[in-house]
Amino acid sequence: MIAVAAGDVTLSDRRTSRSWCVDVDAFEIAATPLTQGEYAEITGEWPGATRGACLPVEGVSWWDAITFCNNMSERAGLVAAYRVVGDDVTWDTAADGYRLPTEAEWERACRAGTTGPRYGPIDEIAWYRRNSDGRPHEVGAKQPNAWGLHDTVGNVWEWCWDLYDAEVYGTYRVLRGGGWFDEHWSCRASARRRSHPTYRIDDVGFRVARG
């Protein structure tokens, strides 16, 4: 886990041409997306289209990610971050367990103090359509950002905690970072995507956070 100091980040949305500043408290976030091996260790399951212990887990829904975080917390003797009652999920912000990052936390961690579309040349930091050979790759193989995070752009999109736009899209949740199938313009720090929390596909995974 990488410790990220408190700070602020400006988010933007191309669909609405809106931007907004968010103050982010200190938190911790995993250096890489969660791997298939890590997922299997907790759940006993190997979801996704391709199997490999060091490949990013994919083919997981937002609900799968929430459930995994609570199970991982229980395994570690931590207080679960999420309370699930039927189709309702509440986040206990005082809990010390694992959770999904907010999208503001995600972007602050991804940028690592930079302000451009990416923290480095895309071919050096990301697996995307031009160099991925049509598949995900083992995590951590590309150069990290200045704070030690790998694969924040490319390889797999990552679920975040946040609703995308509840008034327009209801329960759809935020995805960040771009994936192995995407063109370069989708693999950048500010790119936002949305999907239904039950959605599963082979270019969507997640990374865990705490704090």
KASULQUI-V192709 format. One line per field, one symbol per residue. psi: psi as a letter, one per 40 degrees, with the letter a starting at -180 (. if undefined). A space follows every 50 residues. Layout:
psi->???
This chain:
psi->hhhhiiaiihiihddefiiihhhhiiiiiidiihiddddddddeigiidi hhdeihhifhiddddddddddddddefihhdhhhhbehhihheeieiiii iidddddddddfeieadieihdeeeihaddeeffiiiiiedihiaeeehi fdiiciihiidiidgdddebehihiidiadeiideegidehhiiiieehh iefhaiiiii.
